[in-house]
Amino acid sequence: MTEPTDGTGRRIYTNRTLNLRALRAIGYDMDYTLIHYRVKEWESLAYRYVKERLLKRGWPVESMEFEPDRFIRGLMIDTELGNIVKANRFGYPKRATHGTRVLGFDELRSAYARQMVELSDPRFRFLNTLFSLSEACWFSQLVDCLDEGQLSGVRDYRDLSHLLRFEVDEAHVEGRLKAEIVAHPEKFVELDPDTALALLDQKRAGKKLMLITNSEWSYTQAMMQYAFDPFLTGMTWQALFDLIIVDAQKPAFFTATNPIYEVVSAEGLLRTVRRPVELGKVYQGGHVALIEEGLGCSGDDILYVGDHLFGDVQVSKRIQRWRTALVLRELEHEVEEVSSFYDAQKTLEALMGEKEAMEQQSAQLRLKLQRIQGGYGPRASQSEEELRDEMAALRDRLQHLDVQIAPLAKAVGTISNPYWGQLMRTGNDKSQLARQVERYADVYMSRVSNFLGPTPFAYLRSSRGSLPHDPLIGDP
Ligand SMILES: [Mg+2]
């Protein structure tokens, strides 16, 4: 285990080497990328609007409350069993709830004895962004209601998940939710004065900057003005970008050929576009080929920065071979918690090392006994009785060790979140989210202003990575 060098989580973490200096264009998503929302406030509001819609269905949800810490990004909704699952990098479920109830070890094992959790399987829905937290909360609470026969109009968990998806989408598009955010941005947006400077550095270093957001023009304009203009002198947020694409409809933006329109007025008046896209303008819709043509660059000349693991990072990487950066704000809390647990983690690792050595010793004694009893192979110098005594003594020591290990292991399992533990780990292994991040995000970071540290001229090198057969440093 290496010493913690930075307990703030404010660095750029590199999966694949990335030369920032060589990039010709950088595209940014807006929501939860350039603009960070106070998750609890935003999701509580979204939860409330969904509640209104569910009450109209006559569902008994009046007394239900949003629990902000109950779920985390990177979990999977199992629409067949009504569970929410955290899996490791191989897709083996390691923790789960059915409705709001945590599944015990045996229940988890029997539920998933023959089932891996695959992102490509439509049965599972991955919680890709912080916008998914209130939906996960609703799903778990409504599963409880369904189990008690309290929901009219839904037959099973799959039905419930479709209906909930519909209601969440409707609540987002009906306009009241966003109108409330626009009316009181100070309640919902966590400002970061350094983001504007990080973008300005990149622009002055010769990069073409783009904003590619699924949000509509009126909302984009209001939010960007609120979050950027106070921190820019002599210019407005729009001047930071060479291209602005609103209503982009990602992921289809990266995979399909949607029509493009030019936004020609502040009110959002649209004009059909017949020429190639021109820098300095605002567009609605469109697709990636039009943008690459307009910029005069493509593929790995372009870095795209977003918070949606699928819509921003996976498709842009897999289909377009753009370089990718994922924004995970939760990393700051996670790194801080992991750092504060450093000494206890070291103790735990030392105890586990001791346990492993004792188990190995016990296995050797057992084999010696087996060979004596079977009358084969090289014989031990000890008698059967001596071997049995030694094994019994080891068992006692192991039990004593387990008493010391148990509370520490339990505490490690609740780092970062009391129900699910760390975002990027399950036990000692990487989580399914961590696997997706390393597969599709070239770099990841807690927020865009972390670019200030390395500057636009940095060569970000990936670490060597470890393999189980690597010799341990310091081993004789
Ligand atoms: Mg976003």
Residues whose N, C-alpha, C, O or C-beta is under 5 A from the ligand:
A	BS01	MG	D29 M30 D31 Y32 T33 D307 H308
